[in-house]
Amino acid sequence: MIRVWFQAVAAVLWLSCGSQGGPARLYSEEDPLVILSGSSLKPTVTNSSTAWLVQFYSSWCGHCIQYSSTWKALAQDVRDWQDAVGVAVLDCAQEGNFDICKEFSIKFYPTFKYFRAHSPPSDKGTIYRGADREIQSIRQLIINVLQNHTKLERPQHCPPLEPYSAAELLPLLGQMSDHYTAIIVEEPDSFVGREVILDLLQFSGVQVRRALSSDRSLLDTLDISVFPSIYLLHPNGTHAHVHSEKRLRFFFSSLLRTLPGVWHRSSSAASQMGALQDSQTSQPWKDFDRSKVYTADLESALHYMLRVELATHSTLQGEELKVFRDFVTLVSKLYPGGDPVVKLMETLSDWLLSLPLQQIPYQAVLDLVNNKMRVRHTHS
């Protein structure tokens, strides 16, 4: 048990060395994603014409820090999908975001929630509980979320992701058109076709449709026996197999993007996301001396633990209550910072030790902390 106390104290000291006056920002406006706040989360995901995948994180969290590069890479990877789905982050360690993270029941970091298009105000999102958080797995999650929308709920600009049948595709052969039509024939469990459809979402001059390898009539007519394969219908009515160096998403998408007359148009969601980013303010990050432990950092860490980490428990009882009592007592005795903080921790320690209760509501702890802080500011 003593080991747990010292781990908690060590965590405070470790956190205090992470930045001067607060944690480093893991994401910036230069990243290809949307940075949300307590005031912008609901307006963004409620009744949105696009679906949303939001990472709720804490800039104090070691796992979140390590994962930030992967999340940025994911956002870059699906950047051309933004007319159908947006990728966003929200830092629960920011004081202005405490209430919204509590309202959305964020108890662990990072937490991934996806919001379907046209979500009602009551929708708090669906948590992704998969253990695999690699880019490919999250990308496939996005596709499944989009495809599971009904036709009426589907994001406004999201094309159909379901496979087409021979009866729907074969009549297109030999027809003149103002665009290319690419038919990707693939195995039923393949995601390549749907990925390419979304990759070309912001490109004009080409439409991408997928079909399955189980459609024998289509395979026989197009003479396809290897999967995935691309069969291309040209605007002039001609059609033929397309050779790709490798049968992978990247090569298929690159090939179609470089066809004559295919061009990238601006995203209908880009301006909205840009406006959202403009509404977010950021503070410049300054270098600091890592050899020093700043009092402001210690206060910030304690503030975070009392108001955020502890808030994930509606009630403290049993082992959790004992660890919290011992931790507060230890900090009140060893805290190297200013007198007001020591007095706050001493008051909290005396109050906890005086209670004969086996469980304490978190709200009672918060009320005491808030009251003590109000008294402190009144006399300062």
JOVENSUL-V242947 format. One record per residue. N is the residue number from 1. RES is the residue in three letters. SS is DSSP state (H for helix, E for strand, - for the rest). PHI is phi in whole degrees, 0 to 359 (* if undefined). PSI is psi in whole degrees, -180 to 180 (* if undefined). Layout:
BEGIN
N/RES/SS/PHI/PSI + N/RES/SS/PHI/PSI
END
This chain:
BEGIN
1/MET/-/*/-41 + 2/ILE/H/301/-35 + 3/ARG/H/300/-38 + 4/VAL/H/295/-41 + 5/TRP/H/300/-48 + 6/PHE/H/291/-30 + 7/GLN/H/296/-40 + 8/ALA/H/295/-45 + 9/VAL/H/296/-42 + 10/ALA/H/298/-35 + 11/ALA/H/297/-41 + 12/VAL/H/298/-46 + 13/LEU/H/295/-39 + 14/TRP/H/296/-43 + 15/LEU/H/298/-37 + 16/SER/H/293/-23 + 17/CYS/-/274/-3 + 18/GLY/-/283/-26 + 19/SER/-/193/170 + 20/GLN/-/262/108 + 21/GLY/-/82/7 + 22/GLY/-/155/172 + 23/PRO/-/286/155 + 24/ALA/-/290/148 + 25/ARG/-/281/127 + 26/LEU/-/275/-22 + 27/TYR/-/229/149 + 28/SER/-/228/173 + 29/GLU/-/293/-15 + 30/GLU/-/282/-16 + 31/ASP/-/283/148 + 32/PRO/-/279/52 + 33/LEU/-/210/175 + 34/VAL/E/255/130 + 35/ILE/E/264/113 + 36/LEU/E/265/166 + 37/SER/-/223/178 + 38/GLY/-/300/-29 + 39/SER/-/270/-20 + 40/SER/-/256/-13 + 41/LEU/H/300/-56 + 42/LYS/H/298/-48 + 43/PRO/H/300/-27 + 44/THR/H/283/-46 + 45/VAL/H/268/-16 + 46/THR/E/279/127 + 47/ASN/-/53/35 + 48/SER/-/281/146 + 49/SER/-/285/-10 + 50/THR/-/240/160 + 51/ALA/E/279/165 + 52/TRP/E/223/141 + 53/LEU/E/242/115 + 54/VAL/E/243/130 + 55/GLN/E/261/117 + 56/PHE/E/269/120 + 57/TYR/E/225/174 + 58/SER/-/233/129 + 59/SER/-/290/-7 + 60/TRP/-/274/-19 + 61/CYS/-/282/124 + 62/GLY/H/298/-42 + 63/HIS/H/298/-39 + 64/CYS/H/294/-40 + 65/ILE/H/297/-46 + 66/GLN/H/294/-34 + 67/TYR/H/276/-14 + 68/SER/H/302/-38 + 69/SER/H/294/-36 + 70/THR/H/293/-41 + 71/TRP/H/294/-39 + 72/LYS/H/296/-41 + 73/ALA/H/295/-38 + 74/LEU/H/298/-47 + 75/ALA/H/300/-40 + 76/GLN/H/293/-39 + 77/ASP/H/296/-36 + 78/VAL/-/251/24 + 79/ARG/H/300/-36 + 80/ASP/H/283/-1 + 81/TRP/H/267/1 + 82/GLN/-/295/-16 + 83/ASP/-/289/-17 + 84/ALA/-/251/-34 + 85/VAL/E/210/138 + 86/GLY/E/253/148 + 87/VAL/E/248/131 + 88/ALA/E/217/168 + 89/VAL/E/223/155 + 90/LEU/E/216/125 + 91/ASP/E/270/108 + 92/CYS/-/285/-8 + 93/ALA/-/278/-13 + 94/GLN/-/283/131 + 95/GLU/H/304/-37 + 96/GLY/H/292/-11 + 97/ASN/H/253/-1 + 98/PHE/H/305/-50 + 99/ASP/H/294/-42 + 100/ILE/H/292/-36 + 101/CYS/H/292/-37 + 102/LYS/H/292/-43 + 103/GLU/H/298/-35 + 104/PHE/-/268/13 + 105/SER/-/58/44 + 106/ILE/-/273/113 + 107/LYS/-/243/-17 + 108/PHE/-/226/155 + 109/TYR/-/232/139 + 110/PRO/-/283/152 + 111/THR/E/243/131 + 112/PHE/E/253/126 + 113/LYS/E/233/138 + 114/TYR/E/246/144 + 115/PHE/E/240/124 + 116/ARG/-/290/157 + 117/ALA/-/299/148 + 118/HIS/-/61/32 + 119/SER/E/294/141 + 120/PRO/-/285/164 + 121/PRO/-/301/-26 + 122/SER/-/282/-12 + 123/ASP/-/286/121 + 124/LYS/-/261/11 + 125/GLY/-/86/164 + 126/THR/E/247/128 + 127/ILE/E/283/134 + 128/TYR/-/274/117 + 129/ARG/-/255/8 + 130/GLY/-/293/143 + 131/ALA/-/284/-27 + 132/ASP/-/275/116 + 133/ARG/-/244/25 + 134/GLU/-/286/162 + 135/ILE/H/303/-46 + 136/GLN/H/298/-41 + 137/SER/H/293/-42 + 138/ILE/H/292/-37 + 139/ARG/H/298/-42 + 140/GLN/H/291/-33 + 141/LEU/H/300/-45 + 142/ILE/H/303/-45 + 143/ILE/H/298/-44 + 144/ASN/H/297/-40 + 145/VAL/H/298/-46 + 146/LEU/H/296/-43 + 147/GLN/H/288/-24 + 148/ASN/-/279/-6 + 149/HIS/-/293/144 + 150/THR/-/286/169 + 151/LYS/-/300/-36 + 152/LEU/-/285/-30 + 153/GLU/-/270/-15 + 154/ARG/-/304/142 + 155/PRO/-/310/142 + 156/GLN/-/307/-40 + 157/HIS/-/253/12 + 158/CYS/-/275/123 + 159/PRO/-/286/165 + 160/PRO/-/299/136 + 161/LEU/-/254/-6 + 162/GLU/-/286/154 + 163/PRO/-/289/147 + 164/TYR/-/267/157 + 165/SER/-/261/167 + 166/ALA/H/301/-37 + 167/ALA/H/297/-28 + 168/GLU/H/272/-29 + 169/LEU/H/264/-40 + 170/LEU/H/298/-34 + 171/PRO/H/297/-15 + 172/LEU/H/282/-19 + 173/LEU/-/297/130 + 174/GLY/-/83/-2 + 175/GLN/-/275/140 + 176/MET/-/285/150 + 177/SER/-/204/168 + 178/ASP/-/263/11 + 179/HIS/-/206/163 + 180/TYR/E/283/152 + 181/THR/E/234/118 + 182/ALA/E/258/126 + 183/ILE/E/254/116 + 184/ILE/E/259/117 + 185/VAL/E/258/126 + 186/GLU/E/213/169 + 187/GLU/-/293/154 + 188/PRO/-/301/-31 + 189/ASP/-/267/7 + 190/SER/-/278/145 + 191/PHE/-/255/-4 + 192/VAL/H/303/-48 + 193/GLY/H/301/-45 + 194/ARG/H/291/-35 + 195/GLU/H/296/-43 + 196/VAL/H/292/-38 + 197/ILE/H/304/-45 + 198/LEU/H/286/-34 + 199/ASP/H/299/-32 + 200/LEU/-/264/12 + 201/LEU/-/300/-35 + 202/GLN/-/261/17 + 203/PHE/E/248/135 + 204/SER/E/260/154 + 205/GLY/-/99/-3 + 206/VAL/E/209/140 + 207/GLN/E/240/141 + 208/VAL/E/244/131 + 209/ARG/E/230/152 + 210/ARG/E/242/152 + 211/ALA/E/220/164 + 212/LEU/E/256/152 + 213/SER/-/292/-11 + 214/SER/-/275/-6 + 215/ASP/-/274/89 + 216/ARG/H/297/-38 + 217/SER/H/298/-42 + 218/LEU/H/292/-43 + 219/LEU/H/298/-42 + 220/ASP/H/294/-41 + 221/THR/H/291/-41 + 222/LEU/H/271/-5 + 223/ASP/-/57/54 + 224/ILE/-/248/131 + 225/SER/-/226/-5 + 226/VAL/-/239/140 + 227/PHE/-/230/146 + 228/PRO/-/284/154 + 229/SER/E/227/155 + 230/ILE/E/247/131 + 231/TYR/E/241/125 + 232/LEU/E/248/128 + 233/LEU/E/260/119 + 234/HIS/-/276/156 + 235/PRO/-/303/-30 + 236/ASN/-/278/3 + 237/GLY/-/99/-12 + 238/THR/-/283/161 + 239/HIS/E/204/149 + 240/ALA/E/192/166 + 241/HIS/E/294/151 + 242/VAL/E/243/128 + 243/HIS/-/276/131 + 244/SER/-/237/140 + 245/GLU/-/306/-43 + 246/LYS/-/222/149 + 247/ARG/-/272/64 + 248/LEU/-/232/159 + 249/ARG/H/308/-49 + 250/PHE/H/302/-45 + 251/PHE/H/290/-40 + 252/PHE/H/297/-47 + 253/SER/H/295/-44 + 254/SER/H/298/-41 + 255/LEU/H/299/-46 + 256/LEU/H/289/-34 + 257/ARG/H/293/-25 + 258/THR/-/262/8 + 259/LEU/-/294/146 + 260/PRO/-/302/131 + 261/GLY/-/88/-2 + 262/VAL/-/265/130 + 263/TRP/E/219/155 + 264/HIS/E/272/125 + 265/ARG/-/256/162 + 266/SER/-/289/147 + 267/SER/-/283/139 + 268/SER/-/290/-22 + 269/ALA/-/269/-16 + 270/ALA/H/298/-43 + 271/SER/H/294/-37 + 272/GLN/H/294/-43 + 273/MET/H/292/-37 + 274/GLY/H/296/-41 + 275/ALA/H/295/-37 + 276/LEU/H/295/-41 + 277/GLN/H/294/-38 + 278/ASP/H/297/-27 + 279/SER/-/281/-12 + 280/GLN/-/270/134 + 281/THR/-/257/147 + 282/SER/-/227/151 + 283/GLN/-/255/138 + 284/PRO/-/297/142 + 285/TRP/-/270/134 + 286/LYS/-/245/145 + 287/ASP/-/292/157 + 288/PHE/-/214/167 + 289/ASP/-/272/106 + 290/ARG/-/290/-10 + 291/SER/-/281/-11 + 292/LYS/-/253/149 + 293/VAL/-/254/117 + 294/TYR/-/269/137 + 295/THR/H/301/-40 + 296/ALA/H/300/-35 + 297/ASP/H/291/-42 + 298/LEU/H/297/-44 + 299/GLU/H/296/-41 + 300/SER/H/296/-41 + 301/ALA/H/295/-44 + 302/LEU/H/296/-42 + 303/HIS/H/302/-44 + 304/TYR/H/295/-43 + 305/MET/H/294/-39 + 306/LEU/H/285/-35 + 307/ARG/H/258/-18 + 308/VAL/H/244/-62 + 309/GLU/H/300/-46 + 310/LEU/H/291/-29 + 311/ALA/H/292/-13 + 312/THR/H/287/-11 + 313/HIS/-/249/114 + 314/SER/-/293/-28 + 315/THR/E/221/137 + 316/LEU/E/259/127 + 317/GLN/E/205/163 + 318/GLY/H/59/-133 + 319/GLU/H/299/-40 + 320/GLU/H/299/-42 + 321/LEU/H/294/-41 + 322/LYS/H/296/-44 + 323/VAL/H/297/-42 + 324/PHE/H/296/-44 + 325/ARG/H/301/-49 + 326/ASP/H/295/-38 + 327/PHE/H/296/-47 + 328/VAL/H/298/-42 + 329/THR/H/299/-44 + 330/LEU/H/295/-44 + 331/VAL/H/294/-39 + 332/SER/H/297/-28 + 333/LYS/H/271/-33 + 334/LEU/H/252/-7 + 335/TYR/-/300/126 + 336/PRO/-/271/1 + 337/GLY/-/275/-156 + 338/GLY/-/287/162 + 339/ASP/H/299/-41 + 340/PRO/H/301/-40 + 341/VAL/H/292/-41 + 342/VAL/H/300/-44 + 343/LYS/H/296/-40 + 344/LEU/H/299/-47 + 345/MET/H/292/-36 + 346/GLU/H/295/-43 + 347/THR/H/298/-44 + 348/LEU/H/296/-41 + 349/SER/H/296/-47 + 350/ASP/H/299/-41 + 351/TRP/H/295/-44 + 352/LEU/H/295/-41 + 353/LEU/H/288/-25 + 354/SER/H/278/-15 + 355/LEU/-/275/126 + 356/PRO/-/275/11 + 357/LEU/-/283/150 + 358/GLN/-/269/-11 + 359/GLN/E/210/148 + 360/ILE/E/225/130 + 361/PRO/E/294/140 + 362/TYR/H/300/-34 + 363/GLN/H/301/-33 + 364/ALA/H/294/-40 + 365/VAL/H/296/-45 + 366/LEU/H/297/-40 + 367/ASP/H/299/-42 + 368/LEU/H/295/-45 + 369/VAL/H/298/-46 + 370/ASN/H/297/-42 + 371/ASN/H/296/-43 + 372/LYS/H/295/-39 + 373/MET/H/293/-37 + 374/ARG/H/295/-42 + 375/VAL/H/297/-41 + 376/ARG/H/299/-47 + 377/HIS/H/289/-28 + 378/THR/H/293/-37 + 379/HIS/H/267/-4 + 380/SER/-/272/*
END
